[in-house]
Amino acid sequence: MSRLVILAAIVGVLSVAQGCATKTYGRQSTLTNFEKDSMTCREIDLDLAKTHGFIDHVNKESEFSGKDVLAILGDFGIGNNMEKSAALESANKRIEDLNALKGAKKCGSTAA
């Protein structure tokens, strides 16, 4: 009976640890109508730089770490991959929207 209790305790600890193991990055929001109407070319360039910085941050934070070991034990690392993909997808969509807005507002070709 004591082996069963120990096994249950181990499963419980791994479940709790796995729940904390998935990395979170956040998301970049889609452009609102207010942003589209009010952003200047300079603000668009600044937002593009900020969004590229978000991508760099996600790529740096997604490098292998101790959390990955727990995630692999819990869900084979699928949660971390899904989280990274969703974060990058939101950033790439925002960059696409910002570049479209930049073209619509006939902004110069300053590097972002």
Secondary structure as GFF3:
##gff-version 3
##sequence-region A 1 112
A	DSSP	alpha_helix	2	21	.	.	.	ID=ss1
A	DSSP	alpha_helix	33	38	.	.	.	ID=ss2
A	DSSP	alpha_helix	41	61	.	.	.	ID=ss3
A	DSSP	alpha_helix	66	75	.	.	.	ID=ss4
A	DSSP	alpha_helix	78	104	.	.	.	ID=ss5
###
